[in-house]
Amino acid sequence: MIIEDAGIKGLVSDLAYLDELTTSLGFVRWQWEYTRATYDYKIEDKSEGAEYFLRFNSRAIEGRLESPYAILVLEDAYIGRATFPHGLDYKSPIPAPILAASKRVLYEIQKQLRDVLLVNEIMSKDCITIVASDSLYEAATKMREHDIGFIPVVAGKQLIGVLTDRDLAIRGYTGHHNETVTVGEVFTKKIRTIAPHTTVEEAAQIMADEQVRRLPVVENGELLGIITLGDLSTLKVFESEAGEALGRISLPSQSAI
């Protein structure tokens, strides 16, 4: 399968640096003629006794691969299950942990070639959380104590939703006068999340497009952290195109949490 959100297609590098970078990450390069190179990365699924290969192609746009100074442009990344004796099955489903591992490696390539900042480098990791069985009073108390208006709702480590001060005002205390009402009765279940290796600019664009000020950072359903508009503003992202888009969050039509 092609990894649609790999983020490396169109990136450019000289052969020497691309070889150095991919080798450090565990890739093996092999080439076609003198104008194309393919990089493979093996991922083992020990629980199933299976092997998967993450692969991306590149082609020379300047020079030939016999020269370390050749300039290459990266193409699609895709992943398949290894089949006997030397084939790859691109149609079989890819287990979520294998796909997540692939994306981590691809985002490292993206980061190095684009010199980008990733969400997991600036997100808040020590998140205040609640569970669905907590009372609204307990949730409101946490909001007041920590001066926050947004709390992730978890089941173990899995994110199942969020509770906001807006939820409390509209669906909580206003709609229910019983102090025994729980978080599970009013919290927001449909939420926008992002992966930890999303770029900061992509996160900013998502905030602008969806009119939200906070995004839970999730991998395989597990809450890893929160990134906020405040996190982005401290990095001066307002000087970038994504920063300009963030201005839309403050428009009167905003219904964000």
MOCORKA-V393232 format. One record per residue. N is the residue number from 1. RES is the residue in one letter. SS is DSSP state (helix for helix, strand for strand, loop for the rest). OMEGA is omega in whole degrees, -180 to 180 (none if undefined). BURIAL is I if it has 16 or more other ideal C-beta (glycine too) atoms within 10 Angstrom, else O. Layout:
n res ss omega burial
N RES SS OMEGA BURIAL
N RES SS OMEGA BURIAL
This chain:
n res ss omega burial
1 M loop 175 O
2 I strand 176 O
3 I loop -170 I
4 E loop -176 O
5 D loop -177 O
6 A loop 176 I
7 G loop -178 I
8 I loop -177 I
9 K loop 179 I
10 G loop 177 O
11 L loop -174 I
12 V strand 178 O
13 S strand 170 I
14 D strand -174 I
15 L helix -176 I
16 A helix -178 O
17 Y helix 179 O
18 L helix 177 I
19 D helix -179 I
20 E helix -179 O
21 L helix -177 I
22 T helix 177 I
23 T helix 180 O
24 S helix -180 O
25 L helix 178 O
26 G loop 177 O
27 F loop 172 I
28 V strand -180 O
29 R strand 167 O
30 W strand -169 O
31 Q strand 174 O
32 W strand 180 O
33 E loop -178 O
34 Y loop -175 O
35 T loop -179 O
36 R strand 177 O
37 A strand 178 I
38 T strand -179 O
39 Y strand -178 I
40 D strand 178 O
41 Y strand -176 I
42 K strand 176 O
43 I strand -179 I
44 E strand 173 O
45 D strand -174 O
46 K loop -179 O
47 S loop -179 O
48 E loop -177 O
49 G loop -176 O
50 A strand 176 O
51 E strand 178 I
52 Y strand 178 I
53 F strand 170 I
54 L strand -175 I
55 R strand 168 I
56 F strand 180 I
57 N strand 173 I
58 S strand 178 I
59 R strand -179 O
60 A strand 174 I
61 I strand 174 O
62 E strand 179 O
63 G loop 180 I
64 R loop -172 O
65 L loop 174 I
66 E loop 179 O
67 S loop 178 O
68 P loop -179 O
69 Y loop 177 O
70 A loop 179 I
71 I strand -178 O
72 L strand 171 I
73 V strand -178 O
74 L strand -179 I
75 E strand -175 I
76 D strand 171 O
77 A strand 179 I
78 Y strand -175 I
79 I strand 180 I
80 G strand 178 I
81 R strand -179 I
82 A strand 177 I
83 T strand -179 O
84 F loop -3 O
85 P loop -176 O
86 H loop -175 O
87 G strand 175 O
88 L strand 179 I
89 D strand -177 O
90 Y loop -176 O
91 K loop -180 O
92 S loop 177 O
93 P loop 179 O
94 I loop 179 I
95 P loop -177 I
96 A helix 179 O
97 P helix 179 O
98 I helix 179 I
99 L helix 179 I
100 A helix 178 O
101 A helix 178 I
102 S helix -178 I
103 K helix 178 I
104 R helix 180 O
105 V helix -179 I
106 L helix 180 I
107 Y helix 175 I
108 E helix 175 I
109 I helix 180 I
110 Q helix -178 I
111 K helix -177 I
112 Q helix -177 I
113 L helix -180 I
114 R helix -176 O
115 D loop -177 O
116 V loop 176 I
117 L loop -177 I
118 L strand -177 I
119 V helix -176 I
120 N helix 178 I
121 E helix -177 O
122 I loop -177 I
123 M loop 173 I
124 S strand -175 O
125 K loop -179 O
126 D loop -174 O
127 C loop 169 I
128 I loop -178 O
129 T strand 175 O
130 I strand 177 I
131 V loop -174 O
132 A loop -178 I
133 S loop 177 O
134 D loop 177 I
135 S strand 177 O
136 L helix 178 I
137 Y helix 179 O
138 E helix 180 O
139 A helix 180 I
140 A helix 178 I
141 T helix 178 O
142 K helix 179 I
143 M helix -179 I
144 R helix -178 O
145 E helix -176 O
146 H helix 178 O
147 D loop 180 O
148 I loop 179 I
149 G loop -173 I
150 F strand 179 I
151 I strand 176 I
152 P strand 175 I
153 V strand -174 I
154 V strand 170 I
155 A strand -169 O
156 G loop 176 O
157 K loop -176 O
158 Q strand 176 O
159 L strand 179 I
160 I strand 179 I
161 G strand 177 I
162 V strand 172 I
163 L strand -179 I
164 T strand 176 I
165 D helix 176 I
166 R helix 176 O
167 D helix -180 I
168 L helix -176 I
169 A helix -173 O
170 I helix -174 O
171 R helix -176 I
172 G helix -174 I
173 Y loop -180 I
174 T loop -176 O
175 G loop -177 O
176 H loop 179 O
177 H loop -180 O
178 N loop -177 O
179 E loop -179 O
180 T loop 179 O
181 V loop -177 I
182 T strand 177 I
183 V helix -177 I
184 G helix -178 I
185 E helix -173 O
186 V loop -173 I
187 F loop -179 I
188 T strand -177 O
189 K loop -178 O
190 K loop -175 O
191 I loop 177 I
192 R loop 177 O
193 T strand 175 I
194 I strand 179 I
195 A loop -177 I
196 P loop -178 I
197 H loop 170 I
198 T loop 178 I
199 T strand 179 I
200 V helix 179 I
201 E helix 178 I
202 E helix 178 I
203 A helix 179 I
204 A helix -180 I
205 Q helix 178 I
206 I helix 178 I
207 M helix -179 I
208 A helix -177 I
209 D helix -174 O
210 E helix 176 O
211 Q loop 177 O
212 V loop -179 I
213 R loop -178 I
214 R strand 177 I
215 L strand 172 I
216 P strand 179 I
217 V strand -169 I
218 V strand 173 I
219 E strand -177 I
220 N loop 178 O
221 G loop -177 O
222 E strand 178 O
223 L strand 179 I
224 L strand -178 I
225 G strand 178 I
226 I strand 172 I
227 I strand -175 I
228 T strand 175 I
229 L helix 178 I
230 G helix 178 O
231 D helix -177 I
232 L helix -176 I
233 S helix 179 O
234 T loop 179 O
235 L loop 178 O
236 K loop 179 O
237 V helix 178 I
238 F helix 177 O
239 E helix -178 O
240 S loop 177 O
241 E helix 178 O
242 A helix 178 I
243 G helix 178 I
244 E helix 180 O
245 A helix -179 I
246 L helix 178 I
247 G helix -179 O
248 R helix -179 O
249 I helix -176 I
250 S helix 179 O
251 L loop -178 O
252 P loop -178 O
253 S loop -175 O
254 Q loop 172 O
255 S loop -172 O
256 A loop 174 O
257 I loop none I
